[in-house]
Amino acid sequence: MELLNSLLFDYTLRTVALGAATLGIVSGALGSFAVLRRQSLLGDAMSHAALPGVVIAFMLTGSKTPVILLVGAAVAGWLGALLMNGVVRNTRIKEDSALGIILSVFFGFGLMLLTFLQRNPDARQAGLNSFLFGQAATLLISDVIPMAILGTIVLLLVLIFWKEFKLLSFDRDFAASLGYPVAWLDVVLTSLLVLAIVVGLQAVGVVLMSAMVVAPAAAARQWTDRLGVMVFLAALFGAIAGVGGAMISSLGSGLSTGPVVVLVVSGIVLLSLLFAPNRGLVWNWVRQQRDRRKLRLQSVLTNMYYLAEQHDDMAHPHAVTVLQAMNFGQGGVRRSLHVLRERGLVQESSSGFWALTAEGVEEARQLIDSRRAGKGGDR
């Protein structure tokens, strides 16, 4: 309760939470398209490519005004993305290799410029190292407002080009056959992703920004097959991670907000991988166990039917040891018999001997007929 009260009335925590939430919403929504297009590394490459833009903007203007530095970051990230697309289109280098090249070259160039600045008397005053890992705790409302405005513009453009981006993400060739300018749309979508990355640079930095692009979308993908729902969930997960990271980092000294935000969104990804319906690992395991039990029940029931046919007496009892031998390696015969008895399909005639009931005979006959019909259909 005290933490919630601080979130509402503490200026610093409220400002950091708003900035982190804005970052999460924008990066989550745009990251969904990057994940669907299998360009998850694109966010990583562009966030690293933005570093030299920040440094060059400072060197040219001598100003640490966030707007100026972020404009430099946007220009550098956009150039890096266009260069990557140009390399893929005009050479035999694959997309993943091109991303690695752009990431390493631009980031190395940015680090070289930072090292050069550190040798100058004004290096400490520049404070550009904060763009490596972010410095969300220093966010002011004057920083959050431009982030919110830029983020709103990005989201509005996504809504305007929703149909085109949807086609581009799922079937680029089909979009081209319909006459859509896919190359231009690709540039627009990439530019919006650059802007989403720029929004978060001051909060989580160059190194961690790629996680905020990929992680919320990856988590949302586990919960749905619909693009609209995925984008909404990714934005929601990003906002939760931003606010949650800000609140957790306020609990102790020395906890940097940016890394904590990334840890929170990583936790959301882990929970989604484990517990999301249809795709969650836990639910898949539960379904597998349920299917195995069902198969064991059907196997025991049909085996009893086949044995009864040999005796020309469908009510002939069978020793449980015989049924265990016929189901060797599957196990659970005794438990299956008790379950079948509860369903009224079998009955225990004497100790260790089981027989089909009239309902069990009918159930087993239907199972066998359906299997034979399925095999006939396969042929």
N, C-alpha and C positions, 0 to 999 in steps of 0.2 A: 504493500500500500504506500509505503514511504517512497519507494522507487517510482511508482506511478505518479505520485504527487510531484516528485522532482521533475519527471518528464513533462508535466503540464506547466509547472511554474518556475523551474530553474532555466534561466536564459541560455546558459551554455549548453546544457544537455538537450534542451528543446531545439536549439539551432543545429547542433550536430545530428540529432535524430532526423530532423527535417531534411537536412542535406543528404544524409545516408539513405533515407527513404526515397528521395528523388532519384538518386543514383540507382537504387535497386529497381525501381519501376521502369526507368528508361532502358537500362542495360538488360533487364530481364525481357522486356518486350522485343527489343531489337535482336537480342541474342537468340530468340526463338527461331528467327529466320536463318541465322548463321548455323545453328545446330541442324535444322532441317535440310539445309543445303550442303551439309557435311563440310562446313568451313569454320569449324570451331577454332582452329588456330589463327583464323583471320583476325579475330579480336586481339589475340596475343601479339601478332605481328604489328598491328596498327598501334596498339598501346605502347609498344617498345619504340616504334617508329616516331611517336610523338615527342620523345625526349629531346632529340636535337632541335625540334621546332621550339620547345620551351626555352632552351639555352640560347638559340640564335635570336629569338624575340627579345630576350633580356640584353643580349650583346648589342643589338641594333638600337634599342630604345633606352637602355639603362633603367628601365622601370620594372618593378615587381608587381604591378597592377595585375590582378588575376585575369581580367578580361584580355589584356594584351598577351600574357603568357599562354592563355588557352587558345587564342587565335593562332599563335605560332604552332601550338600543338596540333590544332585542327588541320592547318595547312600541311605540316609534315606528315601527319597520319594519312591524309588524303593522297598526297603524292606517293607515299609508300604503297597504298592500296592500288593506285593506278599503275605504278611501276610493276607491281606483282602481276596484275592482269595482263599488262603488256608482255611480260616475260613468258607467261603461260601461253598467250595467243601466238606469239611470233617465234618461239623456240620449242625445242623438244623437252624442255624442263617441265616436270610435272608440278602440279599446284602445291603439294606439300613441300617439295624441294624449294620452290620459289618463295614460299612463306618463310622457310628457314633462312634463306639468303637475305631477304628483306629485313627480317627480325634482327639477325646478327649484325648486318652492315649498319643499319640505322642506329641500333642500340649502341654498337661499338663507337660509332661516330659521336653520339650524344655523350657517352662516357668520356671520350677524348676531350670534347669541349668543356665538360665539367672539370676535368683535371686541369685544363688550361686556366679556367677561371679560379681554381683553388690557389693558383700561384700568384694571383693578383691580390692586392690589399683589400679589395672589395668583395672577396670571395665569401667571407662569412656573412656579410651584409646581404648578399644575394639570396641565400637560403634556398637555392634551387635543389639541393639534395632531398628536400621534402617531397619532391615529385617522384622520387624513386619508390618510396613506400607510403606516401600520402601523409597528411597531417590533418585529419578530420577534426581534431580537438581545437584547432585554430580557426575553424570556420566561423564567419560572422554572418549576420542576416544579409549584409550587402553582398556576400558571396553566394548565399543560398538563392536569393531572388534571381540573379542571372541564370543559375543552374535550373531553376524551376521554369523560367521563360523559355530557355533553350530546350529543355525536356518537353515542354508543352508543344512547341513547334514541331519537334521530331515526332511526337505521338500523333499530332494532327495530320502530318504528311503520311504517316503509316495508314491512317484511316482513309485518306484521300486515295492512296494508291493500293488499297487493300486487295482488290481483285487481281491487279497486275502482279503484286508481290506474291500472292498466293499461287498464281500460275507459275511464276518464275521459280518458286521454291520447290514445287512438286513435279513440274514437267516443263523444262525450259524449251525443248524442241516443239512441244505442242503450242506453247505461247508464241514461238516464232512463226509457226504455220498459220496462226490466226492473225498475223500481221502486227503483233506487238513489237515495239523496238526493244528487244531484250538487252542489247548492249547498253542502251541508254538507261534502261530500268536497273540494270546491274550496277551502273555507276551511281544512280540515285540511292539505291539500297545500301551500297557500300559507304556512300557519303553520310547517310543517316547513322550507320553504325559507327563511323568516325566521330560524329557529333555525340553519340551516346557515350563513347569512350572518353571524350573530352570532358563531359559532364562529371565523370568520376575521378579524373586524374588527381584533383586536389584532395579528394577524400581518401582514396585507397592507393593512389600512386600507380606508376607505370607497371611495376612488377606484379601487383595483385589484381590489376584491372581485368585481366583476361578471365580470372575466376568469376568475376561478377557478370561477365558476358555469357559464359558457358553454363555455370552451375545452376542458376535459377531455371534456365530453359531445359537443362538435362533433367532436373527434378520434375518439372511440369510435364515433360514428355512421358514419364512413367504413369501418369494419372489419366491420360486422355489420348484419343486419336483425332480430335477435332482441333483445327488450327486456332480458332477463336478462343476456345477454352484454354488451350495451351498458352497462348500469349497472355491471357488474363492471369492464369495461375503463375506464370513466370514473373510477371510484374508483381503479383501479390507476394510470392516467395522472396523476391528481391527486396520489397518494402519491409517484410517481416525481418529479414536478415539485417537490413540497415538499422531499423529501430532497435532490434534485439542486441545487435553488436554495440550500438551506442550506449544502451542501458547497462550491459554487462561491463563494458570498459570503464563506466563511471563508478563501479563498485570498488575498484582498487587502483592504487597509484602504479604507474608503470605499464598499464595495459593500453597499448595503442589501439585506437578505434578501428583503423583499416584492417589489420590482421584479424581482429576479433570478429568483424563483420564477415570476412571470408571464412572463418571457422564456423560461424553460425550457418551460413549458407551451405557449407560442406556438410554440416549435420543434417540440414534439410534434405540434401541429396541422398545421404545415407539412409535416412528414414524412408524416403520415397523408394529407393531401390529395394528396401526390405518389405515395406508394408503396402505399397500402392496396389490397388485391386488389379487383377489380370496380369500385371507384370512384376509385382513384388515377389522377391525370392521366398519370403515366408509363405505367402498365399500359394505360390507355385508348389512349394513342398507339401502344404496341406492338401492341395488338389491331387498331387501325385499319390499321397498316402490314401486318400479317399478312393481314387481310381484303383489302386492296388487291392484294397479291401473288397471293392466291388468285383474285381476280376477273380479274387480268391473265392468269393461266395458263388459266383457263376460256375467256376471250375469244379468246386465240390458238388454243386447241384447237378451239373451235367454228367459228371463221373458216376454219381449214384444212379442216374437214369440209365447210362450205358451198362452198368453192372446189373441193374434190375432187368434189362432186356435179355441178358444172358440166361436168366432164370425163368423167363416167361411169367414173372410175377413182379409187377411194379411195386408191390408193397414188401418185397423181400428185404430183410435187414442185411446190413453190411458192416463188417468189423471196421472200427476206426483205423486200425493198423493198415488195412488194405487201402483205405482212402488216403492215408498219409503216404503210402508207397506210390500211389498214382499222382499225388501232388508233391513229389519229392523236390526239394529245393525251394518250394514256395512257403512252407510253414503255415501256421495259423489254422490248421484244419479243425482242431477242437473248438477254437473260438468261432470259426465260421459256422460250425454245426449248431452251436448255441444261438448264434444270431439267426440262422435259418429256422430254428425251432421257435424263436420268439415271433417270427413272421408266419408261423403256421405251415411252413413248407416241408419240414422233416419232423420226425419224432424218434425218441430213443426207445426201442422195443425192449432191450435188456442192457445190462451194463456193458458198455463198449460196442454196442451194435445199434445202428441207425437205419431208418427206413424213410422213404418218401411218403408224404401224405398225398391225397388226391390233388390238392392245390399245388404241391411241389412237382407232381408229375406234369401237370399242365404248364407250369412255369418253365420247367426244364425243356419240355417239348417246344415251346415258343422260342426259347433261346437257341436251340439247335436248328430250328427251321429258319430263324433270322440269319444265323451264321451261314447256312447253306445257300440262302438267297443272296447273301452278300458275296459269297464266292462265285456264284453264278453270274452276278452282275459284273464282277471284276473281269471275268472272261469275256 
